[in-house]
């Protein structure tokens, strides 16, 4: 990574804010934020190094790209890998495979409303342990099922580049139905070929380096690229709160939901199962959210005071009595 690729750090950083402030200033308006100090109580932050993870995970195998391997094998590989696209360990069942890992972290207080939990064992994959050497990472993508996400770095550091939902990153070519995303270059090639062009965009990406002990909030629909600047260990979870529930329900009932929905065997019926479970657990919630959204849309269409007293054609005031 060239130094100029790491200089820009324009994300909002917050420490010690209330849940209400997070919801109002970031979750409601769907804006990324980097949160400091909210996982200081995690045992994982002190304990999760390579030796510890190898000892507690033993012969358990984890998903690393197209293969499964024990952590000891993966670390042996990652310690000597020099290829441009190294295997990235990204396992959605880590907590079930090794329950002690589940006990050594907890969801930060900002993300504890997770409505997909009403599905119990039928919920789509939603949490992953992520381990990789420098240079590993994820090319541009949008998180599955229109969910929002948080990503907490336990060891190492990550460079993030994020674009809002309505700005397709240069060099990225999504299919019209959103089922596939083509990014014909590796992460490093993207920086070499396209990063410079982002400086001339009217809407520049949000960027940051997320270090150990820090958590980034990735709002639903945002494009993001992540690359590990050094060997890194992280946990990420995707979730659905009331602020995002209607978006997720709309996504799950698209005509091509069978192609778009991920992380579950029953892609076609997930919408009905989820909607019924939410209605059963939180009666009336969906109707209230729909009404609130309609009121917001009506308010946005309403002319402002200035519009109501200005004649746009004549450029003069008009008065209505």
C-alpha positions in Angstrom: 0.0 0.0 0.0 1.4 3.4 -1.0 1.4 6.1 1.7 -0.9 8.3 -0.4 -3.5 5.5 -0.3 -3.6 5.7 3.5 -3.6 9.4 4.1 -7.3 10.2 3.7 -9.2 9.7 6.9 -12.5 11.5 6.7 -14.9 9.3 8.7 -16.6 10.7 11.8 -15.0 9.3 15.0 -17.0 9.1 18.2 -16.2 7.8 21.7 -18.6 7.4 24.6 -21.8 8.5 22.7 -25.2 7.4 23.9 -27.3 4.9 22.0 -29.8 7.7 21.3 -27.1 9.8 19.7 -25.9 7.0 17.6 -29.4 6.3 16.3 -30.2 9.9 15.6 -26.9 11.0 14.0 -25.8 7.8 12.2 -28.2 4.9 12.1 -31.3 7.0 11.1 -29.5 9.0 8.4 -27.6 5.9 7.3 -24.1 7.3 7.8 -20.9 5.4 8.7 -19.1 6.1 11.9 -16.0 4.8 13.7 -16.6 4.1 17.4 -13.8 4.1 19.9 -13.7 2.5 23.3 -16.9 0.4 23.0 -15.2 -3.0 23.1 -12.7 -2.3 25.8 -14.3 -4.9 28.1 -14.0 -7.7 25.6 -11.8 -10.6 26.9 -11.0 -11.2 23.2 -9.2 -7.9 23.0 -6.5 -9.2 25.4 -6.6 -12.9 24.7 -7.0 -13.5 21.0 -3.6 -14.0 19.5 -2.5 -16.8 17.3 -1.2 -19.1 20.1 -4.4 -18.7 22.1 -6.7 -19.3 19.2 -4.8 -22.4 18.1 -4.9 -23.8 21.6 -8.7 -23.3 22.2 -9.7 -24.3 18.6 -7.6 -27.4 18.3 -8.7 -29.6 15.4 -11.8 -27.6 14.5 -11.8 -26.6 10.9 -12.7 -23.1 9.7 -13.8 -21.8 6.3 -11.0 -20.0 4.3 -12.2 -19.3 0.8 -13.0 -22.6 -0.9 -11.3 -24.8 1.7 -11.6 -25.6 5.4 -8.5 -25.9 7.6 -7.4 -25.9 11.2 -6.2 -22.6 12.5 -2.7 -24.1 13.0 -2.6 -24.9 9.3 -4.1 -21.5 8.3 -1.5 -19.6 10.3 1.3 -21.7 8.8 0.0 -20.7 5.4 -0.6 -17.0 6.2 2.8 -16.5 7.8 4.6 -17.3 4.5 2.0 -16.3 1.9 3.2 -13.8 -0.7 0.5 -14.0 -3.3 -1.7 -11.1 -4.3 -5.0 -12.6 -3.2 -4.3 -14.6 -0.1 -6.9 -16.9 1.4 -9.1 -15.0 3.9 -10.5 -17.0 6.8 -14.2 -15.9 7.1 -16.2 -18.4 9.1 -19.9 -17.9 10.0 -20.1 -20.7 12.5 -17.1 -20.0 14.7 -19.2 -19.4 17.9 -21.0 -22.7 17.5 -17.8 -24.6 16.6 -15.9 -23.2 19.6 -18.3 -21.9 22.3 -15.6 -20.3 24.4 -15.0 -17.8 21.6 -18.7 -16.8 21.9 -18.2 -16.0 25.6 -15.2 -13.7 25.0 -17.0 -10.9 23.1 -20.4 -9.2 23.3 -22.4 -7.1 20.9 -21.6 -3.4 21.5 -24.6 -1.6 23.0 -25.3 0.3 19.8 -26.2 -2.8 17.9 -28.2 -4.9 20.3 -31.6 -4.5 18.7 -31.3 -7.3 16.1 -34.7 -8.2 14.8 -33.4 -11.2 12.7 -33.0 -12.9 16.1 -36.8 -13.6 16.1 -36.1 -16.3 13.5 -34.0 -18.3 16.0 -32.1 -21.1 14.2 -33.6 -20.1 10.9 -32.0 -16.7 10.7 -29.5 -16.2 7.9 -25.7 -16.3 8.6 -25.0 -13.1 10.5 -21.7 -13.2 12.3 -18.2 -14.1 11.2 -14.7 -14.3 12.7 -12.3 -12.8 10.1 -8.6 -13.6 10.1 -6.1 -12.7 7.4 -2.5 -11.6 6.6 -1.5 -8.2 5.2 -3.0 -7.8 1.8 -6.0 -10.0 2.4 -9.5 -8.5 2.4 -12.8 -8.0 0.6 -13.2 -6.2 -2.7 -16.2 -3.8 -3.2 -19.5 -5.3 -2.2 -22.8 -4.4 -0.4 -23.6 -6.5 2.7 -26.2 -9.3 2.3 -30.0 -9.0 2.6 -29.9 -5.2 2.9 -28.6 -5.5 6.5 -26.4 -3.0 8.3 -23.2 -4.2 10.0 -20.5 -3.6 12.5 -16.9 -4.7 12.3 -14.6 -4.8 15.4 -10.9 -5.1 15.0 -9.3 -7.3 17.7 -5.7 -7.5 16.3 -4.1 -5.6 13.5 -5.6 -2.8 11.3 -7.8 -2.4 8.2 -8.1 0.2 5.5 -11.7 1.0 4.6 -13.1 2.7 1.5 -16.9 3.3 1.5 -19.3 4.7 -1.1 -23.0 5.6 -0.4 -25.7 3.4 -2.0 -26.3 5.7 -5.0 -22.6 6.0 -6.0 -21.1 2.9 -7.7 -17.4 2.8 -7.1 -15.2 3.2 -10.2 -14.2 -0.1 -11.6 -17.2 -1.9 -10.2 -19.9 -3.2 -12.4 -23.1 -4.5 -10.7 -25.7 -6.4 -12.8 -29.0 -4.6 -13.3 -30.8 -6.8 -10.9 -28.1 -6.6 -8.3 -27.5 -10.3 -8.2 -23.9 -10.1 -9.3 -21.1 -7.6 -8.9 -18.1 -7.7 -11.2 -14.8 -6.1 -9.9 -12.3 -7.3 -12.5 -9.2 -6.4 -10.5 -7.7 -7.4 -7.2 -7.8 -5.0 -4.3 -4.3 -3.7 -4.9 -5.0 -3.3 -8.6 -8.1 -1.3 -7.7 -6.0 1.1 -5.7 -3.4 1.3 -8.6 -6.0 1.8 -11.3 -9.0 3.6 -9.7 -8.1 5.2 -6.4 -6.6 8.3 -7.9 -9.9 9.0 -9.7 -11.8 9.2 -6.5 -10.1 12.5 -5.7 -12.0 14.2 -8.6 -15.4 12.8 -7.7 -18.1 15.2 -6.5 -18.9 12.7 -3.8 -15.7 11.3 -2.5 -15.6 8.0 -0.6 -15.5 7.9 3.2 -12.2 6.4 4.3 -10.4 5.4 7.5 -8.0 3.0 9.1 -9.7 0.9 11.7 -7.3 -0.2 14.4 -7.4 -2.8 17.2 -10.1 -1.9 19.7 -12.1 0.2 17.2 -15.5 -0.6 15.6 -16.9 0.7 12.3 -20.6 1.0 11.6 -21.4 0.1 7.9 -24.9 1.3 7.1 -27.1 -0.8 4.8 -26.6 -0.4 1.1 -23.1 1.1 1.3 -20.4 -0.2 -1.0 -17.2 -1.0 0.9 -13.7 -2.4 0.3 -11.5 -3.6 3.1 -7.8 -4.5 3.1 -5.7 -5.7 6.0 -2.7 -3.6 6.5 -1.1 -6.2 8.7 -2.1 -9.6 10.1 -5.6 -9.0 11.5 -8.3 -10.7 13.6 -11.8 -9.2 13.7 -15.4 -10.0 14.3 -18.3 -8.7 12.2 -22.0 -9.0 12.5 -24.9 -8.1 10.3 -28.1 -7.0 11.9 -31.6 -5.6 11.4 -33.0 -2.8 13.6 -36.3 -1.0 13.4 -34.5 1.8 11.5 -33.7 -0.7 8.7 -36.6 -3.3 9.0 -38.7 -2.0 6.1 -35.6 -2.0 3.8 -34.9 -5.6 4.6 -38.5 -6.7 4.2 -38.6 -4.9 0.7 -35.4 -6.6 -0.2 -36.6 -10.1 0.8 -39.7 -9.9 -1.3 -38.1 -8.8 -4.6 -39.1 -10.9 -7.6 -35.6 -12.4 -7.8 -35.2 -12.9 -4.0 -34.2 -16.5 -4.7 -31.0 -15.2 -6.3 -30.4 -12.1 -4.1 -31.0 -13.5 -0.6 -28.0 -15.2 1.0 -26.9 -17.1 4.1 -29.9 -19.3 4.3 -31.3 -22.5 2.6 -34.8 -21.2 2.3 -34.4 -18.0 0.3 -37.8 -17.8 -1.2 -39.9 -18.0 2.0 -37.6 -15.9 4.2 -39.7 -12.8 3.8 -42.9 -14.3 5.0 -41.2 -16.2 7.9 -39.4 -13.0 9.0 -42.5 -10.7 8.7 -44.7 -13.2 10.6 -42.1 -13.7 13.3 -41.7 -9.9 13.8 -45.4 -9.4 13.9 -45.9 -12.2 16.4 -43.0 -11.0 18.6 -43.6 -7.2 18.3 -47.3 -6.8 17.3 -48.0 -3.6 15.3 -44.3 -2.7 14.8 -44.4 -3.0 11.0 -47.6 -1.0 10.6 -46.2 1.8 12.8 -43.0 1.9 10.8 -44.9 2.0 7.5 -47.0 4.9 8.8 -44.0 6.8 10.0 -42.3 6.3 6.7 -45.4 7.6 4.8 -45.6 10.6 7.1 -41.9 11.3 6.5 -42.3 11.1 2.7 -45.3 13.4 2.8 -43.3 15.9 4.9 -40.5 15.9 2.4 -42.9 16.7 -0.4 -44.5 19.5 1.5 -43.2 23.0 0.4 -41.0 24.7 2.9 -42.1 28.1 4.3 -39.7 29.9 1.9 -41.2 28.0 -1.0 -44.7 28.9 0.1 -44.0 32.7 0.2 -41.8 32.9 -2.9 -43.2 33.1 -6.4 -40.6 31.0 -8.3 -41.6 32.4 -11.7 -41.5 36.1 -10.8 -38.8 35.9 -8.2 -41.0 38.0 -5.8 -42.9 37.4 -2.6 -46.5 36.2 -2.7 -48.9 36.4 0.2 -51.8 34.0 0.8 -54.6 34.9 3.2 
